[in-house]
Amino acid sequence: MTESKKKLKELGNKIFNEFKTGKNPTIEIPIRSLKNVEYIPEKGLITLGGETSKRFFFNIAHTKKFMQTLMVAKMAKKLVEENATTSIRDLFYSLKIPIPGMKDNIFNDQKESDPIIEDLEVSLDLLREEMNLRADKKGTMIGDLVIEDAGDEIDLRKQGSGGWSIPSKVESDVIKFKEHSAKFILFVEKSAIWERLNEDKVWKKLNCIMITGKGQPSRGIRRLLHRMRYELNLPVIVFNDADPWGYYIHSVIKQGSINLAFLSQKVGVPDAKYLGLTTKDMKKFGISRNVSEPLSPVDIKRAKELLKYKWFQTKDWQEEITHMLKEGRKLEMEALSNKGISYVSEEYLPQKVSEKDFLI
């Protein structure tokens, strides 16, 4: 019996036994809010605290959510037993059905079902992907690595210009690592820059594996980075825009996020290093100020928030964010093309990697 099936079955048995013995059936769920989130410096991760809430069947305010939770759990157990997957959107439509004897549906909107899935994840300590629930695919990968994907062997050195499309579920029962000779993993925020690097075969020159998240990385990508870091013992290096949003994306990869703090242990990479861009790179690499952009009021507000986060309290990050605010400028990765279309591949990245010019 898989761990997922075991935990889902235990939940069902617990509820059944409480009904059988005349107790008020309950589901205990850790609270997912800022007040119950803490940063653990020793682990380098954002985690949930110990506060929980209880959902009671015999409570008119809880009854519908209690029923919804069990319906999602039932569907997940069926998927695991049948070794089938479905999207979280499909799950919503599968359960958009009338409640017997009532005009209301089990779920009327996906905004109702998505939080219930998270309730199950956090209460059972299971990823939704471990319950065979998936989101849309997002992101691509290429490099010196051979994998097995659902039984098919795939050589990531031979994926052409498009790369291998990263699935939502990247657990070891689906994705297995076969062999590699890479030295590190390079996460690239933007797909356009990833495509430039791939066209210039940077992964060959630097002997690395390149991943793009096409912006904020999906949970599948973060889980894959975590697995590769610890199962392949490969360092993770992050290459993002020099703006508050690029910096925050790095922190999500590194420490985890506030909203999904319950996932940090399974997706965080606490020793991930930030390669760039930085606003200090403008002077170091002679990047014209003309290709930078002024910080917007929203950028400034967000940068000041980052300065206060405990996980941005290192000397490196305090200096960089303060420097960005002082300059009043931000820098997109594409700005490097102002110095030549392949400057990022031939000059910038090789120098930064060689010098180990990282923010930690």
Secondary structure, 3 states (H helix, E strand, C coil): CCHHHHHHHHHHHHHHHHHHCCCCCEEEEECCCHHHEEEECCCCEEEECCCEEEEECCCCCCHHHHHHHHHHHHHHHHHHHHCCCEEHHHHHHHCCCECCCCCCECCCCHHHHHHHHHHHHHHHCCCHHHHCEECCCCCEEEECEEEEECCEEEECCCCCCCCEECCCCCCCCCEEEEEECCCEEEEECCHHHHHHHHHCCHHHHCCEEEEECCCCCCHHHHHHHHHHHHHCCCCEEEECCECHHHHHHHHHHHHCCCCCHHHHHHHCCCCCEEEECCCCHHHHCCCCHHHCEECCHHHHHHHHHHHHCHHHCCHHHHHHHHHHHHHCEEECHHHHHHHCCCHHHHHHHHHHHHHCCCEC
